[in-house]
Each structure stands twice: as C-alpha cells, then as structure tokens.
Amino acid sequence: MARAELPERVAYLEGKVDEHSHAWQELRESILQLDGKVDRFREELSQRIDALDRKVDRFREELSQRIDATNSRIDSLERRIDVLDQKYSRYFLWIIGIQITSLLAIITVLLRR
C-alpha cells in the first residue's frame, strides 16, 4: 500500500508545485503591473510639478513687474511731493517777506505821526 501511495503523493506534490509556480507567475505579473503604474504616476507627478514650477515662475515675474511699477509710481509721487515742497517753501518765504514789509511800513507810518 505504501507503493501505491507514492505515485499519488508525487502527483499531489507536482500539483502543488504547479499551483505555486502559477501563483508566483501571477505575483510577478502583478508586480510588473504595479511597477508600470508607479512609473506612470511618477511621470505624471513630475509633469504636474513642472507645470506648478512654471506657474510659480510666471507669478513671480508678474509680481516683480507689479512691484517695479509700484516703485516707479512711488518715485514719481516723491518727485511731485518734492516739487510741491519747494513751491510752498518759496510761497512761504514770499508771504513772510510781504508780512515783514507790511509790518515795517505800518511801523514807519506810526512813527511819523
């Protein structure tokens, strides 16, 4: 009876080895598919990062242009303020000069009486 069982055992083991071989093959295919998916994901992520980099660069350039425009406006405004300051300084000197002249004229008139 032990001899009759040996071929059955060998057949059983061969069946198990075939199952394991098939399972390993499926596992290899699954790993290859997963590897492909990871590669595609990595490529897509790289493309998205590149697109984001381009957007950030455009935003940085636009922001720099706006800052430059604002700086030039501020410079223009500062020049206008300087011109007005000089103008009002001259007006102030004229007003003070006129007031002093008027005061001297009044004092002269009062002293002659």
C-alpha positions as a printed NumPy array, in Angstrom:
array([[  0.   ,   0.   ,   0.   ],
       [  2.891,   2.312,   0.613],
       [  3.963,   1.887,  -3.003],
       [  0.518,   2.832,  -4.298],
       [  0.561,   5.948,  -2.217],
       [  3.913,   7.115,  -3.551],
       [  2.693,   7.965,  -7.074],
       [ -0.32 ,   9.696,  -5.562],
       [  1.923,  11.701,  -3.273],
       [  4.221,  12.613,  -6.155],
       [  1.226,  13.656,  -8.264],
       [ -0.119,  15.69 ,  -5.342],
       [  3.254,  17.398,  -4.86 ],
       [  3.575,  18.057,  -8.585],
       [  0.122,  19.649,  -8.492],
       [  1.145,  21.813,  -5.558],
       [  4.375,  22.85 ,  -7.31 ],
       [  2.366,  23.76 , -10.424],
       [ -0.032,  25.818,  -8.278],
       [  2.868,  27.578,  -6.61 ],
       [  4.544,  28.207,  -9.969],
       [  1.32 ,  29.644, -11.31 ],
       [  0.89 ,  31.779,  -8.177],
       [  4.477,  33.061,  -8.499],
       [  3.858,  33.916, -12.143],
       [  0.723,  35.872, -11.192],
       [  2.69 ,  37.615,  -8.448],
       [  5.423,  38.584, -10.94 ],
       [  2.807,  39.941, -13.367],
       [  1.149,  41.907, -10.574],
       [  4.499,  43.364,  -9.522],
       [  5.257,  44.336, -13.134],
       [  1.836,  45.99 , -13.439],
       [  2.4  ,  47.816, -10.171],
       [  5.841,  48.891, -11.347],
       [  4.276,  50.282, -14.542],
       [  1.634,  52.131, -12.554],
       [  4.302,  53.599, -10.259],
       [  6.322,  54.732, -13.288],
       [  3.254,  56.374, -14.857],
       [  2.394,  58.026, -11.537],
       [  5.976,  59.268, -11.167],
       [  5.886,  60.709, -14.703],
       [  2.503,  62.373, -14.127],
       [  3.695,  63.786, -10.804],
       [  6.838,  65.116, -12.467],
       [  4.717,  66.807, -15.162],
       [  2.465,  68.368, -12.539],
       [  5.461,  69.618, -10.557],
       [  6.934,  71.119, -13.737],
       [  3.612,  72.829, -14.506],
       [  3.471,  74.154, -10.963],
       [  7.044,  75.434, -11.276],
       [  6.09 ,  77.272, -14.468],
       [  3.064,  78.81 , -12.753],
       [  5.17 ,  79.918,  -9.793],
       [  7.748,  81.424, -12.152],
       [  5.039,  83.322, -14.061],
       [  3.545,  84.54 , -10.794],
       [  6.985,  85.622,  -9.563],
       [  7.613,  87.551, -12.802],
       [  4.177,  89.182, -12.671],
       [  4.654,  90.104,  -9.033],
       [  8.092,  91.535,  -9.792],
       [  6.621,  93.633, -12.622],
       [  3.874,  94.922, -10.346],
       [  6.397,  95.779,  -7.64 ],
       [  8.545,  97.608, -10.195],
       [  5.501,  99.532, -11.451],
       [  4.542, 100.434,  -7.882],
       [  8.1  , 101.544,  -7.143],
       [  8.119, 103.798, -10.214],
       [  4.769, 105.29 ,  -9.137],
       [  6.151, 105.921,  -5.665],
       [  9.263, 107.541,  -7.156],
       [  7.071, 109.766,  -9.336],
       [  4.953, 110.686,  -6.343],
       [  8.061, 111.502,  -4.311],
       [  9.284, 113.811,  -7.087],
       [  5.921, 115.556,  -7.203],
       [  5.957, 115.987,  -3.421],
       [  9.48 , 117.439,  -3.604],
       [  8.357, 119.92 ,  -6.287],
       [  5.344, 120.928,  -4.187],
       [  7.53 , 121.267,  -1.099],
       [  9.894, 123.596,  -2.937],
       [  6.968, 125.564,  -4.357],
       [  5.315, 126.02 ,  -0.965],
       [  8.657, 126.917,   0.613],
       [  9.002, 129.758,  -1.934],
       [  5.396, 130.854,  -1.315],
       [  6.021, 130.811,   2.432],
       [  9.124, 132.976,   2.02 ],
       [  7.15 , 135.422,  -0.14 ],
       [  4.334, 135.615,   2.418],
       [  6.795, 136.172,   5.277],
       [  8.594, 138.807,   3.2  ],
       [  5.335, 140.598,   2.433],
       [  4.256, 140.46 ,   6.096],
       [  7.6  , 141.855,   7.293],
       [  7.463, 144.6  ,   4.656],
       [  3.878, 145.434,   5.671],
       [  4.858, 145.444,   9.339],
       [  7.785, 147.787,   8.635],
       [  5.535, 150.063,   6.568],
       [  2.97 , 150.201,   9.399],
       [  5.683, 150.918,  11.986],
       [  7.122, 153.644,   9.746],
       [  3.684, 155.255,   9.317],
       [  3.032, 155.092,  13.048],
       [  6.41 , 156.584,  13.93 ],
       [  5.946, 159.538,  11.555],
       [  2.779, 160.7  ,  13.218]])
